[in-house]
Amino acid sequence: MRAFRQLIRLLNVLKPFSEFSFHDLELSEQTFEDFKSKYLDIYELTKEGKGEKVSIIEEVDFELELIRRDEINVAYILELLVDLHRKRSSTDAQEQGEATERHKDILAILGKETGLRSKRELIERFIDDYMPALAADDEIKPVFLDYWSNRRREAMAELCQTEGMKPEAVTEIIGAYHFTGKRPLRDSIFNALETRPKLMERKEIFKRVVRKPMDLIRIFDEGMGDI
């Protein structure tokens, strides 16, 4: 336990360096992940008091803060995209082969993670249409953020044009939601429309229109992580 904890510490120091690679170690990345999973299993056993040998290790400080469990969000996917670009741009045949597997991993995550499904099409389009045109020394993060910002701007413009909404009012609605966490009220939606609907039309129009800013938030703003 203590030896593995020390290994985690060392890897946390080394991983931020661009030169770091598991290929330089006698321990593969998959083996490390297997040991990490077992480490967490043993920690859970000590919490629950299960097993005959639990008392032997129950005094061990597991220091779980050392294990930075990855939250599956856009920031996490962006890290994988950086790695994908690095492997694709490498002159090393092994890394180029690993790029194919990394691509498959990313697509699998996008398919199974509920919080990313609304973003899947946009991220896949970035991978297919934008990444192949990048030079080896191009930085993925600013290119991706510029792409994301442009797609968001286009979605906002389409929303305003389709529903006849004032852009500045929609921006206020989105800002208010981020601040309060509450869905917009009827008056906020109706005041954002270029033409206020007739009384008999308001129920259906509100039901349809109120989803649009919320969809935009769900796709472009929520689940982004620290990027």
C-alpha positions in Angstrom: 0.0 0.0 0.0 2.7 2.5 1.0 4.9 1.6 -2.0 1.9 2.2 -4.4 1.0 5.4 -2.7 4.6 6.6 -3.2 4.3 5.6 -6.9 1.2 7.7 -7.3 3.0 10.7 -5.8 5.9 10.3 -8.3 3.6 9.9 -11.3 1.6 13.0 -10.2 4.9 14.9 -10.4 6.0 13.4 -13.7 2.8 13.4 -15.7 2.6 17.2 -16.3 5.8 17.1 -18.2 5.3 16.7 -22.0 8.2 14.2 -22.2 6.5 11.8 -19.8 5.5 8.5 -21.2 4.6 5.1 -19.7 6.8 3.6 -22.4 9.9 4.8 -20.5 8.7 2.8 -17.4 8.7 -0.9 -16.7 5.1 -0.4 -15.6 2.5 -0.1 -18.3 -0.3 2.4 -18.1 -2.9 -0.5 -18.0 -1.0 -2.2 -15.2 -1.0 1.0 -13.2 -4.7 1.4 -13.7 -5.3 -2.2 -12.5 -3.2 -1.6 -9.4 -5.1 1.7 -8.8 -8.4 -0.1 -9.0 -7.3 -2.7 -6.5 -5.9 0.1 -4.2 -9.4 1.7 -4.2 -11.0 -1.7 -3.6 -8.9 -2.3 -0.5 -9.7 1.2 0.7 -13.4 0.4 0.4 -12.9 -2.8 2.4 -11.2 -0.9 5.2 -14.1 1.5 5.3 -16.6 -1.3 5.5 -14.6 -3.4 7.9 -14.8 -6.5 5.6 -12.2 -9.2 5.3 -10.1 -11.1 7.8 -6.9 -9.1 7.1 -8.5 -5.6 7.1 -7.1 -4.8 10.5 -3.5 -5.2 9.2 -4.0 -2.2 6.8 -6.7 -0.2 8.5 -4.1 2.2 9.9 -2.7 3.0 6.5 -3.4 6.5 5.3 -4.6 6.0 1.7 -4.3 9.7 0.8 -7.0 9.4 -1.8 -6.5 13.0 -2.8 -3.4 11.7 -4.6 -5.6 9.7 -6.9 -7.1 12.4 -9.1 -10.2 10.6 -10.3 -11.0 12.0 -13.7 -14.4 13.6 -14.1 -15.7 12.8 -17.5 -16.4 16.3 -19.0 -15.2 18.4 -21.9 -12.0 19.3 -20.1 -11.2 15.6 -19.8 -12.0 14.9 -23.5 -9.8 17.9 -24.4 -6.9 16.2 -22.6 -7.5 13.1 -24.6 -7.6 15.1 -27.8 -4.3 16.7 -26.9 -2.8 13.2 -26.5 -4.5 12.0 -29.7 -2.9 14.9 -31.7 0.5 14.2 -30.1 0.3 10.5 -31.0 -0.9 11.2 -34.6 1.9 13.7 -35.1 4.6 11.5 -33.7 7.2 9.9 -36.0 7.2 6.8 -33.7 5.2 4.0 -35.3 4.1 2.6 -32.0 2.6 6.0 -31.0 0.9 6.3 -34.3 -0.7 2.9 -33.7 -1.8 4.0 -30.3 -3.5 7.0 -31.8 -6.0 4.7 -33.4 -6.9 3.2 -30.1 -7.0 6.6 -28.4 -9.5 7.7 -31.1 -11.7 4.7 -30.4 -11.5 5.4 -26.7 -12.7 8.9 -27.2 -15.6 7.9 -29.3 -16.6 5.2 -26.8 -16.6 7.7 -24.0 -18.7 10.2 -26.0 -21.2 7.4 -26.6 -21.6 6.1 -23.1 -21.3 9.2 -21.0 -24.8 10.8 -20.5 -23.4 14.2 -19.8 -21.5 14.3 -23.1 -24.1 12.9 -25.5 -25.5 16.4 -26.3 -21.9 17.4 -27.2 -21.0 14.3 -29.1 -21.7 15.5 -32.6 -19.8 18.7 -32.2 -16.8 17.0 -30.7 -16.7 14.3 -33.4 -17.0 17.0 -36.0 -13.9 18.7 -34.5 -12.0 15.4 -34.6 -13.0 14.6 -38.1 -13.0 18.0 -39.8 -10.5 20.2 -37.9 -7.8 18.0 -36.3 -6.5 16.5 -39.5 -5.7 20.0 -40.8 -3.6 20.9 -37.7 0.2 21.0 -37.9 2.2 18.9 -35.5 3.1 21.9 -33.3 -0.4 23.4 -33.2 -1.9 23.6 -29.7 -5.2 21.8 -29.5 -6.8 23.7 -26.7 -7.0 27.2 -28.2 -8.1 25.7 -31.5 -10.9 23.7 -29.8 -12.0 26.6 -27.7 -12.2 28.9 -30.7 -14.2 26.2 -32.5 -16.5 25.7 -29.5 -17.1 29.5 -29.2 -17.9 29.8 -32.9 -20.4 26.9 -32.8 -22.1 28.4 -29.7 -22.4 31.8 -31.5 -23.9 30.1 -34.5 -26.4 28.2 -32.3 -27.4 31.4 -30.6 -27.9 33.2 -33.9 -30.0 30.3 -35.2 -32.1 30.3 -32.1 -32.8 34.0 -32.3 -33.6 33.8 -36.0 -35.8 30.7 -35.7 -37.8 31.9 -32.7 -37.7 35.7 -33.4 -35.8 36.4 -30.1 -33.6 39.4 -29.2 -29.9 38.3 -28.9 -29.2 40.5 -25.9 -32.4 39.2 -24.1 -31.4 35.6 -24.7 -27.9 36.4 -23.3 -29.5 37.8 -20.2 -31.7 34.7 -19.8 -28.7 32.5 -20.0 -26.7 34.7 -17.6 -29.6 34.6 -15.1 -29.8 30.8 -15.3 -26.0 30.5 -14.6 -26.4 32.8 -11.6 -29.6 31.4 -10.0 -29.8 27.9 -11.4 -33.5 28.5 -12.1 -35.3 28.1 -15.4 -36.5 31.4 -17.0 -40.0 32.6 -16.2 -42.7 33.2 -18.7 -42.3 36.9 -18.7 -38.6 36.6 -19.4 -39.2 34.5 -22.4 -42.0 36.7 -23.7 -40.0 39.8 -23.2 -37.2 38.2 -25.2 -39.4 37.8 -28.2 -39.4 40.4 -31.0 -43.2 40.2 -31.1 -45.1 39.4 -27.9 -47.5 36.5 -28.6 -51.2 36.7 -28.3 -52.8 35.5 -25.1 -54.2 32.2 -26.6 -50.8 31.4 -28.2 -48.6 31.9 -25.1 -48.9 28.5 -23.5 -47.6 26.6 -26.6 -45.1 29.2 -27.5 -43.6 29.2 -24.0 -43.5 25.4 -23.8 -41.6 25.4 -27.2 -39.3 28.4 -26.7 -38.2 27.9 -23.1 -36.4 24.7 -24.1 -34.2 26.4 -26.6 -32.0 28.5 -24.3 -31.8 25.5 -21.9 -30.6 23.3 -24.7 -28.0 25.8 -25.6 -26.8 25.8 -22.0 -26.8 22.1 -21.8 -24.8 21.6 -25.0 -22.3 24.5 -24.8 -22.0 25.5 -21.1 -22.7 22.7 -18.7 -20.2 19.8 -18.2 -17.3 21.8 -19.5 -14.9 21.4 -16.6 -11.9 23.5 -16.0 -10.8 24.7 -19.4 
